[in-house]
Amino acid sequence: MQPENPSGGHATAFALGLTDPSITAPEDVIAAPGKRVVKRYNVYRNNVTVTLIDALAAVYPAIQRITGVDFFRAMARFHLRATPPTSPLLFEYGRDFPAFIESYEYAREMPWLADTARIERAWLDAYHAADMPVLAAEALATIEPASLAEVRFTPHPAARVVRSRYPAVAIFAMNRTDGPVTPLRSGEAEDALVTRPGHEVLVSRLPAGGAAFLTHLLEAASLGEAVAAALQEAPSFDIQANLAGMLSAGVLTGIQHGD
């Protein structure tokens, strides 16, 4: 089955109907003799829908485990209708899924679910990020103390920070394994650092002020600016401990001296 003219508006009309069941098969779609166009178009549409939902389940396994398969697939179907894919790469699909979850009526009783999904998306993006050597701790010793505050760093392509008002890191961690889920006894806010210094993606919880500190560094702020932002948010921010943790996690790849 194919559009009579696969170019331009004909192909667009054909594709739109694959994710929107309210759209019927375009009039110019043809099928082999003896085949019913509408029936075959609906079968094709169903196959596309199932494939995209399966792709979302592969990207967000923790979310599916939390909600259950039936809830997840129903939510994913609504997301698919609202946000059709724009890339032929299946792992690229679902970038808007966390935002969709945040507005999804039936997920309102799980306000932490969207942030957990953001961590899962960051995990996948870190997994597919380019390989780069990480900055060694010894590199900081080459910087003159007087100019340390002005130094800017080159972030690792895999490094990401996800902020949350909920214990999203703990929820993510306990639902990315096949073991039993233990009761969560904390409701504290948790900010996630997602990195891949080697072959394995790491997700860790940032200390108070750590998210502000790293977010500024990843956005090309100077070390002094990043420290100031962290101290404003958390007066107890430990500069040395956070610098050591940042280097150990492989957040950075290089040093930029001056502006």
N, C-alpha and C positions, 0 to 999 in steps of 0.2 A: 504494500500500500504506500502511495506517495502522492504529494501534491502534483497536479497536472503541470504547474510551472513552479519549480522549487526555489525561485528567486524572489527577492524583495518582499512585498506585503503578503504574498501567498505563503511563503515559508514562515513568516511571523505569525500569521493567523493559525497555521498548523501547529506551531510550537505553543502558542498561548493556551490552546485548548487542552494541552497535555497536563497542565497543572490546575486547570479550572474546570470542574465538572459542569458548570453552568453553560459552558461554550460547547456547542455541538460541532460535529465534524464539518469543516469548510466544504462549501458546495463543489469546489474544484478538485477535491480529493477523489482519486480513482482507486479501484481495487481490481484484482484479477477476476476474470469472468466467473460468475457463480458465487463470488464472495460478497457478503453484505458489508458495505462501507462503514456504516454506523457501528455495527458490532465489532468489526476489526479495529476501528479507531478507539473504541472504548477499551478493548483488550490492550492495545498499545499504551493507552493512557494509564491503565492500571499498572502495567509493567514499569513504566517510568516512575510512577508514584511509589511503588514498592522499592525500587532501586534507590531513590532519593531518601526515603525513610530509613532504609538499611544503612545508607551512607551517614546519616545523622547519628544513628545508633552506634556506628563505629567510631565517630568523633567524640560522642558523649556517653561512654559506657557507664560512668558513675551516675549520671542523671537518670539513665534508664533503670539502673539498679535501685535508685532511691524511689522513683515513682512507680516502678513496675512496668512491664512490657506494654500492657494494654493502654495505660495512661500515657506512656511516652509516645507510642505510635499514633494515638489520637492527637496529641499535642503537636507532634511532628507533621501530621497531615494538615492541620490548620496553618502551621508555619509555612508549609510548602505552598499553599494557596495564596498566602499573603506575600511571600518572598520567593518567587521562582529563581532557579539558579541562573547565574550570569557567566559562569566559567565551565568549560568542559571537564575540568579536573574535579573529581568528586570530593577530594579532601579539602578543597577550597569552599565547598558548600557549607552553609550553616554559620557563617560569621555573625549573622544577625540573630541567631537563635537565642543567645542569652538575653538580648533586649526584648525579644518576643516573649520569652518566659516571664520576664518582669511585668509584662502587660497582660499575660494570659490569665483570664478570669479564674480558671480552676486551679491555678498554682498559687493563688494569693495566700493560702495557708502555709506555704513554704517560702517565705520571703528571702531566705538564704539560697534558694535554688539557682537563681540567675547568676549570683557571684560564683557559686560552685561551677557552673557552666563556663564562666569566663576563665576560670583556672584551667578547665579542661581544654578550652580553645587555645589558651596560651601554651599549654603543654604540647599540643600538636604543632603549633607554629614553631616552638622551640625545637621540636624534633626535626622539622624540615628546614630549619635555618642553616645558613652556610657554616662550614667548619672554619674556625679561626683559632690560632694559638692564644692562650689566655695570658694576661699580664702577670708577671712574676712579682712577688712581694719585694724582691731585691731592687726592682726598678724605682721604687719610691726613694730609696737611699741616694739615688743620683740627683735628686732635686734639691736645689738650694733652699734651706729653711725659709729664707726671706720671700721666696717666690712660690712657696707651696700653696698658699691660698688662691693664687691666680691660675693654677694648673687646671686644665680641662682634660677629660679622658675620652678615649674612643670606646664606645660600648660594644660588647659582644653581640652579634646578630641574634643570638638566641635569648638574650636577657630580657625579661619582662617583669613588671610589677602589677599585681592585681590587688586593689584595695577593697575591703569589705567591712561592713558594720557587724557582720556575723562571723561565727567560727567556721568560715568557709574552707580554710586549709584543713582542719581536722575532718570536716565532712567529706571533702575530696579524698583525703588519704584513706579513710576507713571504707570508702565505697569503690576504690580502684583495685581492691584485692578480692579474692574469692572466699576469704575467711568470714567468720561471723561478724556482724556489726554490733559493737558494744554500745551501750547507752552513752550519749554525749552529755556530759555534766557541766559544760561551760557554755555561756552565752556571750563570751567576750568577742570583741571585734578582732579579726585576724587579717593581716596583710600578707600576701603571698609573693615570694620571689621565685620565679621560674627561670632556670638556667640549664645549659648543657655544656659544661666545661670539657667533657670528653664524648663518649658515645651514649651516655645515659642522661636522660632528662631528670633534673632534680627540682623538687618543689619543697620549699621550706618557709617557715613562718618568720616574718621580720619582727625585730624588736621595736619598741616604741620609738618613733622618729625615723626608723629605718626606711620606710616607704617614701617619706618626703625627701630624705637624703638621696636615695637611689634614683627616684624619679627626676630630681633636678640634675643629677649627673648624667643620666641617660638622655636628657634633653639639652645637653651641651652646656650646662651651667658650670661655673668654676667650683673648685672644691670649697672655697670659702662661702660661696653662695649656698651650696648644698648643705653645709654644716649649719649655717644661719637658719635655713628653713627647718632643719631637723630640730634645732634647739628651740625654735619658736613653738614647734608642735609638742616637743617633749624635752623640758629643761634638763632631765636626767640623761639625755642622749650621750652615749659613750662613744666618742669619736674614734679612739684607737681600736676598740673592739669591733666597731662596725666596718672600719677600713680593713681589718684583718679578715672579717667574715666575707666582705665583698670580694676580696682577692681570692680567698679560698674557694668561693662559689663560682669563680670564673666569670664575673660580671663584665670585666673590662678586657680590652685587647691591647691598648696602647696609651701613651701619654702625649698630650699636645701642649707644648710649652708656649706661653704667651697667648695672645688673641688670635 
